[in-house]
Amino acid sequence: MNGFLGELFGTMILIIIGVGCGATINLNQSYGKTHDWFYVSVAWGLAVTFGVYVAGQFGADGHLNPAVTLSFALFGLFPWSAVGPYLLGQFVGAFIGAAIVLLHYYPHFKATETAAEGNSVGIFATMPSIDNPIFNVLSEIIATFTFIFILLNLGNFTQGLKPLIVGALITTIGLTLGGTTGFALNPARDWGPRLAYTLLPVPHKDSAHWHYAWVPMIGPLVGGVLAAALQVSLH
């Protein structure tokens, strides 16, 4: 139960801050409306930092990400008995976090009537800068491989200043490898908010673009498995 609650609340905080950033920079009449990729990368890095801290206080490992949980379990780095609660907590937490952002910014969604103005699923989920499915999934594989391979060499990353290091890592991945797909790195981070955008009464909503959703699901999972496989083979 602690693992489930930790991952739920940690992922909820991750999404409140991360998707909140998406709403801030896109919606009309927001003081923060801009298109500064550095700002986005830093915000998502801090979102992960504080999410990991919250998860750790519940006794969870602070994965916040099915690609981390499944790749760790597949190579004996995490117990399979905890995988189900962790995954459930991650997806539920992501959905709740997105719903909270919708509530917070509801008048701004009403004031942003078209996708061209900024009211699109891109506030909640990832979309590619160039729509090329093969290279899009390759980008997610490479970015997630890099993230998880470094993560595996940090030890227990919920303690002390380690969450700040994880956040700095996310920011770095965003600044260097995130320009192609928006660096999902995390199926729950993408699918939970995308489902919330689909099901909840978002004013003036556009398509949720589920045709693309396989990329932020498959790419991070493959990248995570490759990173864990390499780490285990080296030790």
PASEBA-1860 file (N, C-alpha, C; in nm, 3 decimals):
! residues 235
1> MNGFLGEL> 0.083/-0.121/0.000/0.000/0.000/0.000/0.086/0.126/0.000 ~ 0.198/0.124/0.076/0.286/0.241/0.076/0.343/0.268/-0.062 ~ 0.377/0.159/-0.133/0.429/0.177/-0.269/0.325/0.238/-0.360 ~ 0.202/0.187/-0.352/0.094/0.241/-0.435/0.069/0.388/-0.404 ~ 0.057/0.422/-0.276/0.029/0.561/-0.238/0.145/0.652/-0.273 ~ 0.267/0.604/-0.250/0.383/0.687/-0.283/0.391/0.718/-0.431 ~ 0.371/0.616/-0.514/0.376/0.638/-0.658/0.258/0.722/-0.706 ~ 0.141/0.703/-0.644/0.023/0.783/-0.681/0.047/0.930/-0.651
9> FGTMILII> 0.084/0.962/-0.526/0.101/1.102/-0.490/0.224/1.163/-0.555 ~ 0.331/1.084/-0.569/0.450/1.135/-0.635/0.423/1.168/-0.781 ~ 0.353/1.078/-0.852/0.322/1.103/-0.992/0.220/1.214/-1.006 ~ 0.128/1.224/-0.912/0.031/1.334/-0.914/0.104/1.468/-0.907 ~ 0.201/1.481/-0.816/0.278/1.604/-0.807/0.358/1.629/-0.934 ~ 0.419/1.524/-0.987/0.492/1.535/-1.114/0.405/1.597/-1.222 ~ 0.282/1.549/-1.235/0.194/1.596/-1.342/0.135/1.733/-1.311 ~ 0.101/1.759/-1.185/0.051/1.893/-1.153/0.152/1.999/-1.196
17> IGVGCGAT> 0.278/1.977/-1.163/0.380/2.076/-1.198/0.411/2.074/-1.347 ~ 0.428/1.955/-1.405/0.466/1.946/-1.546/0.356/1.990/-1.641 ~ 0.236/1.936/-1.623/0.124/1.976/-1.709/0.083/2.120/-1.675 ~ 0.099/2.159/-1.549/0.075/2.299/-1.514/0.164/2.393/-1.592 ~ 0.288/2.350/-1.615/0.378/2.428/-1.700/0.322/2.439/-1.841 ~ 0.271/2.326/-1.895/0.213/2.328/-2.028/0.096/2.424/-2.039 ~ 0.012/2.427/-1.936/-0.101/2.520/-1.936/-0.053/2.664/-1.924 ~ 0.044/2.687/-1.839/0.096/2.822/-1.816/0.148/2.885/-1.945
25> INLNQSYG> 0.221/2.809/-2.024/0.288/2.868/-2.141/0.199/2.871/-2.265 ~ 0.084/2.802/-2.260/0.002/2.791/-2.381/-0.131/2.866/-2.375 ~ -0.192/2.875/-2.260/-0.330/2.924/-2.253/-0.337/3.077/-2.254 ~ -0.440/3.128/-2.318/-0.461/3.272/-2.326/-0.480/3.332/-2.187 ~ -0.432/3.454/-2.173/-0.445/3.535/-2.051/-0.367/3.476/-1.933 ~ -0.277/3.382/-1.961/-0.184/3.336/-1.859/-0.065/3.430/-1.855 ~ -0.023/3.468/-1.736/0.094/3.555/-1.723/0.220/3.490/-1.779 ~ 0.220/3.357/-1.786/0.341/3.288/-1.829/0.341/3.244/-1.973
33> KTHDWFYV> 0.248/3.296/-2.055/0.240/3.247/-2.193/0.369/3.281/-2.268 ~ 0.436/3.176/-2.315/0.565/3.190/-2.381/0.593/3.061/-2.456 ~ 0.706/3.052/-2.521/0.747/2.928/-2.587/0.896/2.904/-2.559 ~ 0.933/2.914/-2.433/1.072/2.902/-2.392/1.100/2.757/-2.353 ~ 1.177/2.686/-2.437/1.203/2.543/-2.411/1.289/2.523/-2.287 ~ 1.375/2.618/-2.257/1.454/2.608/-2.134/1.362/2.608/-2.012 ~ 1.264/2.695/-2.012/1.166/2.701/-1.903/1.093/2.568/-1.889 ~ 1.050/2.511/-2.002/0.979/2.383/-2.000/1.067/2.272/-1.942
41> SVAWGLAV> 1.190/2.265/-1.987/1.281/2.159/-1.941/1.310/2.170/-1.792 ~ 1.330/2.292/-1.743/1.356/2.312/-1.601/1.232/2.276/-1.519 ~ 1.115/2.318/-1.566/0.991/2.289/-1.493/0.969/2.139/-1.480 ~ 0.990/2.063/-1.587/0.973/1.918/-1.580/1.080/1.854/-1.492 ~ 1.201/1.908/-1.494/1.303/1.857/-1.405/1.266/1.874/-1.259 ~ 1.216/1.992/-1.224/1.173/2.016/-1.087/1.048/1.934/-1.052 ~ 0.962/1.913/-1.151/0.844/1.829/-1.128/0.884/1.689/-1.084 ~ 0.984/1.634/-1.152/1.033/1.501/-1.114/1.098/1.505/-0.976
49> TFGVYVAG> 1.178/1.608/-0.950/1.244/1.621/-0.820/1.143/1.614/-0.706 ~ 1.041/1.696/-0.712/0.945/1.703/-0.602/0.855/1.580/-0.598 ~ 0.828/1.521/-0.714/0.754/1.396/-0.716/0.829/1.283/-0.648 ~ 0.959/1.276/-0.672/1.042/1.173/-0.609/1.047/1.194/-0.457 ~ 1.061/1.319/-0.416/1.061/1.347/-0.271/0.932/1.300/-0.206 ~ 0.819/1.332/-0.267/0.690/1.293/-0.210/0.677/1.141/-0.204 ~ 0.711/1.074/-0.313/0.702/0.928/-0.316/0.790/0.866/-0.207 ~ 0.910/0.920/-0.190/1.002/0.866/-0.091/0.949/0.878/0.050
57> QFGADGHL> 0.872/0.981/0.079/0.817/0.999/0.213/0.713/0.893/0.247 ~ 0.656/0.830/0.144/0.560/0.722/0.166/0.629/0.585/0.167 ~ 0.760/0.585/0.151/0.833/0.459/0.149/0.842/0.396/0.012 ~ 0.797/0.466/-0.093/0.808/0.416/-0.229/0.947/0.449/-0.284 ~ 0.981/0.384/-0.395/1.113/0.404/-0.455/1.120/0.525/-0.547 ~ 1.008/0.593/-0.567/1.009/0.714/-0.648/1.030/0.689/-0.795 ~ 0.981/0.576/-0.847/0.995/0.551/-0.990/0.914/0.651/-1.072 ~ 0.786/0.666/-1.040/0.694/0.758/-1.109/0.680/0.727/-1.257
65> NPAVTLSF> 0.723/0.610/-1.299/0.741/0.584/-1.441/0.740/0.433/-1.467 ~ 0.644/0.382/-1.545/0.642/0.239/-1.576/0.769/0.189/-1.645 ~ 0.836/0.276/-1.723/0.959/0.232/-1.789/1.068/0.201/-1.687 ~ 1.069/0.273/-1.576/1.164/0.244/-1.468/1.123/0.117/-1.396 ~ 0.998/0.111/-1.354/0.949/-0.004/-1.276/0.966/-0.134/-1.352 ~ 0.922/-0.140/-1.477/0.925/-0.265/-1.553/1.068/-0.306/-1.590 ~ 1.151/-0.210/-1.628/1.288/-0.247/-1.664/1.366/-0.293/-1.542 ~ 1.345/-0.229/-1.427/1.412/-0.272/-1.304/1.367/-0.413/-1.266
73> ALFGLFPW> 1.236/-0.439/-1.275/1.183/-0.571/-1.237/1.232/-0.679/-1.332 ~ 1.237/-0.649/-1.460/1.276/-0.747/-1.560/1.416/-0.801/-1.538 ~ 1.503/-0.717/-1.480/1.642/-0.759/-1.459/1.675/-0.779/-1.311 ~ 1.572/-0.806/-1.232/1.592/-0.842/-1.092/1.631/-0.730/-1.000 ~ 1.608/-0.606/-1.042/1.645/-0.491/-0.961/1.528/-0.438/-0.878 ~ 1.411/-0.501/-0.894/1.289/-0.458/-0.825/1.195/-0.578/-0.817 ~ 1.127/-0.599/-0.705/1.042/-0.719/-0.690/0.917/-0.714/-0.778 ~ 0.888/-0.826/-0.845/0.770/-0.832/-0.931/0.641/-0.816/-0.852
81> SAVGPYLL> 0.644/-0.853/-0.725/0.522/-0.842/-0.643/0.477/-0.698/-0.625 ~ 0.568/-0.603/-0.641/0.535/-0.462/-0.624/0.503/-0.392/-0.755 ~ 0.521/-0.461/-0.868/0.504/-0.396/-0.998/0.360/-0.348/-1.018 ~ 0.262/-0.433/-0.990/0.122/-0.396/-1.010/0.082/-0.271/-0.933 ~ 0.105/-0.266/-0.801/0.071/-0.146/-0.726/0.143/-0.021/-0.776 ~ 0.270/-0.036/-0.814/0.345/0.080/-0.863/0.284/0.132/-0.993 ~ 0.256/0.041/-1.087/0.200/0.085/-1.215/0.063/0.149/-1.197 ~ -0.020/0.089/-1.114/-0.153/0.145/-1.090/-0.141/0.284/-1.028
89> GQFVGAFI> -0.054/0.298/-0.930/-0.035/0.428/-0.867/0.013/0.533/-0.966 ~ 0.103/0.495/-1.056/0.157/0.589/-1.154/0.050/0.639/-1.250 ~ -0.029/0.548/-1.305/-0.130/0.589/-1.402/-0.244/0.666/-1.337 ~ -0.288/0.622/-1.219/-0.395/0.693/-1.149/-0.347/0.831/-1.105 ~ -0.226/0.837/-1.052/-0.171/0.965/-1.010/-0.158/1.063/-1.124 ~ -0.118/1.014/-1.242/-0.105/1.100/-1.359/-0.240/1.155/-1.403 ~ -0.343/1.071/-1.399/-0.477/1.116/-1.436/-0.527/1.222/-1.339 ~ -0.510/1.197/-1.210/-0.556/1.293/-1.108/-0.482/1.425/-1.121
97> GAAIVLLH> -0.351/1.418/-1.141/-0.273/1.540/-1.156/-0.322/1.625/-1.273 ~ -0.352/1.559/-1.386/-0.402/1.632/-1.503/-0.538/1.694/-1.475 ~ -0.624/1.622/-1.403/-0.756/1.674/-1.368/-0.744/1.799/-1.281 ~ -0.648/1.799/-1.189/-0.627/1.914/-1.101/-0.582/2.036/-1.182 ~ -0.495/2.014/-1.280/-0.450/2.125/-1.365/-0.568/2.181/-1.445 ~ -0.654/2.094/-1.495/-0.773/2.140/-1.568/-0.859/2.228/-1.478 ~ -0.881/2.184/-1.356/-0.961/2.262/-1.262/-0.895/2.397/-1.235 ~ -0.766/2.396/-1.213/-0.692/2.518/-1.180/-0.700/2.621/-1.293
105> YYPHFKAT> -0.687/2.575/-1.417/-0.681/2.664/-1.532/-0.812/2.670/-1.611 ~ -0.920/2.624/-1.554/-1.045/2.613/-1.631/-1.085/2.743/-1.701 ~ -1.084/2.859/-1.634/-1.120/2.982/-1.706/-1.028/3.013/-1.823 ~ -0.902/2.973/-1.812/-0.807/2.998/-1.920/-0.830/2.904/-2.038 ~ -0.872/2.779/-2.008/-0.913/2.691/-2.117/-1.033/2.750/-2.190 ~ -1.127/2.807/-2.116/-1.244/2.869/-2.180/-1.205/2.989/-2.265 ~ -1.098/3.058/-2.223/-1.053/3.176/-2.297/-0.965/3.143/-2.416 ~ -0.930/3.015/-2.432/-0.843/2.972/-2.542/-0.924/2.878/-2.630
113> ETAAEGNS> -0.979/2.931/-2.738/-1.084/2.860/-2.809/-1.036/2.763/-2.915 ~ -0.914/2.777/-2.960/-0.867/2.690/-3.068/-0.733/2.626/-3.035 ~ -0.705/2.517/-3.104/-0.575/2.453/-3.088/-0.463/2.545/-3.135 ~ -0.491/2.625/-3.238/-0.390/2.718/-3.289/-0.351/2.821/-3.184 ~ -0.444/2.858/-3.098/-0.414/2.952/-2.991/-0.333/2.887/-2.879 ~ -0.339/2.755/-2.869/-0.264/2.686/-2.766/-0.344/2.587/-2.685 ~ -0.474/2.574/-2.712/-0.558/2.480/-2.638/-0.560/2.347/-2.713 ~ -0.463/2.263/-2.685/-0.452/2.134/-2.753/-0.407/2.029/-2.655
121> VGIFATMP> -0.407/1.904/-2.701/-0.363/1.795/-2.615/-0.216/1.810/-2.577 ~ -0.142/1.892/-2.650/-0.002/1.915/-2.618/0.022/1.975/-2.481 ~ -0.080/2.036/-2.422/-0.069/2.083/-2.284/-0.055/1.964/-2.191 ~ -0.124/1.855/-2.223/-0.133/1.740/-2.135/-0.034/1.629/-2.172 ~ -0.014/1.606/-2.299/0.063/1.491/-2.346/0.163/1.537/-2.451 ~ 0.245/1.443/-2.497/0.351/1.480/-2.591/0.305/1.464/-2.736 ~ 0.365/1.545/-2.822/0.346/1.537/-2.966/0.481/1.565/-3.032 ~ 0.505/1.508/-3.150/0.636/1.528/-3.214/0.647/1.663/-3.282
129> SIDNPIFN> 0.766/1.716/-3.288/0.788/1.840/-3.363/0.785/1.812/-3.513 ~ 0.833/1.695/-3.555/0.820/1.647/-3.692/0.756/1.509/-3.685 ~ 0.644/1.491/-3.749/0.570/1.364/-3.740/0.636/1.259/-3.829 ~ 0.721/1.178/-3.769/0.789/1.069/-3.837/0.795/0.953/-3.739 ~ 0.698/0.862/-3.743/0.684/0.760/-3.638/0.809/0.681/-3.608 ~ 0.884/0.641/-3.709/1.004/0.562/-3.685/1.107/0.641/-3.606 ~ 1.134/0.763/-3.650/1.231/0.845/-3.579/1.176/0.896/-3.447 ~ 1.045/0.916/-3.439/0.985/0.958/-3.311/1.006/0.852/-3.204
137> VLSEIIAT> 0.978/0.725/-3.237/0.997/0.620/-3.137/1.144/0.598/-3.109 ~ 1.228/0.615/-3.211/1.373/0.605/-3.189/1.421/0.715/-3.094 ~ 1.367/0.835/-3.108/1.403/0.944/-3.018/1.366/0.911/-2.873 ~ 1.246/0.855/-2.854/1.205/0.818/-2.718/1.292/0.705/-2.662 ~ 1.330/0.612/-2.747/1.418/0.503/-2.703/1.552/0.560/-2.658 ~ 1.612/0.645/-2.739/1.744/0.702/-2.707/1.737/0.787/-2.581 ~ 1.638/0.875/-2.571/1.628/0.965/-2.456/1.603/0.886/-2.328 ~ 1.514/0.785/-2.335/1.484/0.708/-2.214/1.600/0.618/-2.176
145> FTFIFILL> 1.667/0.560/-2.276/1.788/0.481/-2.247/1.890/0.565/-2.171 ~ 1.915/0.685/-2.219/2.013/0.773/-2.156/1.971/0.805/-2.014 ~ 1.843/0.840/-1.996/1.791/0.874/-1.864/1.804/0.757/-1.766 ~ 1.757/0.640/-1.804/1.753/0.528/-1.710/1.892/0.469/-1.687 ~ 1.978/0.471/-1.786/2.114/0.421/-1.765/2.186/0.507/-1.661 ~ 2.171/0.639/-1.669/2.230/0.726/-1.567/2.161/0.705/-1.433 ~ 2.030/0.692/-1.434/1.953/0.671/-1.310/2.002/0.547/-1.237 ~ 2.032/0.442/-1.311/2.077/0.317/-1.250/2.211/0.332/-1.179
153> NLGNFTQG> 2.284/0.435/-1.209/2.414/0.457/-1.146/2.409/0.560/-1.033 ~ 2.287/0.598/-0.994/2.272/0.695/-0.885/2.243/0.629/-0.751 ~ 2.216/0.499/-0.748/2.182/0.433/-0.623/2.040/0.469/-0.580 ~ 2.017/0.478/-0.449/1.885/0.516/-0.397/1.862/0.664/-0.422 ~ 1.775/0.695/-0.516/1.761/0.835/-0.558/1.644/0.907/-0.492 ~ 1.591/0.854/-0.380/1.487/0.925/-0.306/1.543/0.998/-0.184 ~ 1.668/0.978/-0.152/1.725/1.028/-0.028/1.816/1.149/-0.050 ~ 1.820/1.235/0.052/1.912/1.348/0.050/1.888/1.439/-0.068
161> LKPLIVGA> 1.996/1.473/-0.136/1.988/1.562/-0.252/1.974/1.485/-0.383 ~ 1.964/1.352/-0.374/1.955/1.273/-0.497/1.836/1.313/-0.586 ~ 1.716/1.343/-0.531/1.607/1.386/-0.620/1.641/1.510/-0.701 ~ 1.721/1.600/-0.644/1.764/1.717/-0.722/1.853/1.677/-0.838 ~ 1.936/1.576/-0.816/2.021/1.526/-0.924/1.934/1.463/-1.033 ~ 1.832/1.387/-0.992/1.741/1.328/-1.091/1.670/1.439/-1.169 ~ 1.628/1.544/-1.099/1.564/1.656/-1.168/1.658/1.724/-1.265 ~ 1.785/1.741/-1.225/1.884/1.800/-1.315/1.905/1.712/-1.437
169> LITTIGLT> 1.900/1.581/-1.415/1.913/1.486/-1.527/1.797/1.502/-1.625 ~ 1.674/1.511/-1.572/1.557/1.530/-1.659/1.569/1.661/-1.737 ~ 1.609/1.768/-1.669/1.626/1.896/-1.738/1.729/1.884/-1.849 ~ 1.838/1.815/-1.822/1.944/1.797/-1.922/1.894/1.717/-2.041 ~ 1.819/1.609/-2.015/1.762/1.530/-2.125/1.668/1.617/-2.207 ~ 1.586/1.698/-2.140/1.495/1.786/-2.212/1.567/1.885/-2.301 ~ 1.673/1.945/-2.248/1.746/2.048/-2.323/1.823/1.990/-2.441 ~ 1.865/1.863/-2.431/1.953/1.807/-2.534/1.883/1.708/-2.628
177> LGGTTGFA> 1.788/1.632/-2.576/1.723/1.528/-2.656/1.571/1.545/-2.666 ~ 1.517/1.647/-2.600/1.372/1.662/-2.594/1.308/1.737/-2.708 ~ 1.387/1.797/-2.795/1.332/1.882/-2.900/1.259/1.809/-3.010 ~ 1.269/1.676/-3.014/1.205/1.600/-3.121/1.063/1.557/-3.087 ~ 1.045/1.506/-2.965/0.914/1.450/-2.927/0.857/1.511/-2.799 ~ 0.930/1.603/-2.736/0.884/1.656/-2.609/0.922/1.569/-2.491 ~ 1.013/1.474/-2.513/1.070/1.382/-2.413/0.969/1.329/-2.313 ~ 0.883/1.240/-2.359/0.788/1.174/-2.268/0.864/1.095/-2.162
185> LNPARDWG> 0.952/1.007/-2.204/1.034/0.921/-2.117/0.952/0.830/-2.028 ~ 0.820/0.840/-2.033/0.735/0.786/-1.927/0.594/0.762/-1.981 ~ 0.553/0.634/-1.997/0.418/0.608/-2.048/0.307/0.666/-1.962 ~ 0.322/0.664/-1.830/0.218/0.717/-1.741/0.207/0.868/-1.755 ~ 0.322/0.934/-1.769/0.322/1.079/-1.785/0.245/1.121/-1.909 ~ 0.246/1.038/-2.013/0.176/1.070/-2.137/0.033/1.018/-2.138 ~ 0.014/0.890/-2.105/-0.118/0.828/-2.120/-0.218/0.876/-2.015 ~ -0.174/0.897/-1.891/-0.267/0.945/-1.788/-0.327/1.080/-1.823
193> PRLAYTLL> -0.245/1.182/-1.852/-0.300/1.311/-1.894/-0.373/1.307/-2.027 ~ -0.327/1.224/-2.121/-0.397/1.215/-2.250/-0.538/1.159/-2.229 ~ -0.550/1.060/-2.140/-0.682/1.005/-2.109/-0.768/1.108/-2.037 ~ -0.708/1.185/-1.948/-0.783/1.291/-1.879/-0.835/1.393/-1.981 ~ -0.751/1.432/-2.077/-0.793/1.526/-2.181/-0.909/1.467/-2.263 ~ -0.904/1.336/-2.284/-1.008/1.270/-2.363/-1.140/1.264/-2.289 ~ -1.137/1.230/-2.160/-1.259/1.201/-2.086/-1.318/1.321/-2.014 ~ -1.236/1.415/-1.973/-1.285/1.526/-1.890/-1.336/1.641/-1.978
201> PVPHKDSA> -1.420/1.728/-1.921/-1.482/1.836/-2.000/-1.388/1.954/-2.021 ~ -1.284/1.934/-2.100/-1.192/2.042/-2.133/-1.261/2.135/-2.233 ~ -1.276/2.262/-2.200/-1.342/2.353/-2.296/-1.266/2.360/-2.428 ~ -1.341/2.358/-2.537/-1.285/2.374/-2.672/-1.180/2.269/-2.705 ~ -1.193/2.149/-2.650/-1.089/2.048/-2.673/-1.081/2.008/-2.819 ~ -0.962/1.972/-2.860/-0.934/1.924/-2.995/-0.911/1.773/-2.986 ~ -0.856/1.713/-3.090/-0.827/1.570/-3.090/-0.722/1.536/-2.986 ~ -0.735/1.418/-2.923/-0.635/1.370/-2.828/-0.520/1.299/-2.899
209> HWHYAWVP> -0.531/1.279/-3.030/-0.424/1.220/-3.111/-0.375/1.086/-3.056 ~ -0.469/0.996/-3.030/-0.433/0.864/-2.979/-0.353/0.783/-3.081 ~ -0.359/0.823/-3.208/-0.279/0.752/-3.309/-0.130/0.762/-3.280 ~ -0.090/0.866/-3.207/0.051/0.885/-3.174/0.089/0.821/-3.041 ~ -0.009/0.785/-2.959/0.017/0.748/-2.820/0.103/0.622/-2.806 ~ 0.113/0.540/-2.910/0.199/0.421/-2.900/0.346/0.460/-2.887 ~ 0.383/0.576/-2.941/0.524/0.618/-2.937/0.571/0.642/-2.794 ~ 0.500/0.726/-2.713/0.544/0.745/-2.575/0.514/0.626/-2.484
217> MIGPLVGG> 0.452/0.522/-2.536/0.437/0.398/-2.460/0.552/0.303/-2.493 ~ 0.573/0.273/-2.619/0.671/0.173/-2.661/0.814/0.225/-2.649 ~ 0.837/0.348/-2.691/0.973/0.403/-2.689/1.036/0.401/-2.551 ~ 0.971/0.458/-2.449/1.030/0.453/-2.315/1.048/0.312/-2.260 ~ 0.954/0.223/-2.287/0.967/0.086/-2.236/1.089/0.017/-2.298 ~ 1.107/0.032/-2.428/1.222/-0.029/-2.495/1.352/0.035/-2.446 ~ 1.353/0.168/-2.436/1.473/0.236/-2.389/1.510/0.195/-2.248 ~ 1.410/0.179/-2.161/1.436/0.136/-2.025/1.493/-0.004/-2.017
225> VLAAALQV> 1.438/-0.095/-2.096/1.486/-0.233/-2.097/1.630/-0.239/-2.147 ~ 1.661/-0.164/-2.250/1.798/-0.162/-2.303/1.896/-0.108/-2.200 ~ 1.856/-0.003/-2.129/1.944/0.056/-2.027/1.970/-0.043/-1.913 ~ 1.862/-0.110/-1.865/1.879/-0.206/-1.756/1.961/-0.325/-1.800 ~ 1.940/-0.369/-1.923/2.016/-0.483/-1.976/2.164/-0.450/-1.980 ~ 2.198/-0.331/-2.027/2.338/-0.290/-2.033/2.398/-0.279/-1.893 ~ 2.322/-0.219/-1.802/2.373/-0.203/-1.665/2.403/-0.339/-1.600 ~ 2.310/-0.433/-1.615/2.329/-0.565/-1.555/2.446/-0.638/-1.620
233> SLH> 2.459/-0.624/-1.752/2.568/-0.694/-1.822/2.705/-0.640/-1.780 ~ 2.711/-0.515/-1.741/2.838/-0.454/-1.701/2.877/-0.488/-1.558 ~ 2.780/-0.543/-1.483/2.808/-0.576/-1.344/2.784/-0.725/-1.318
END
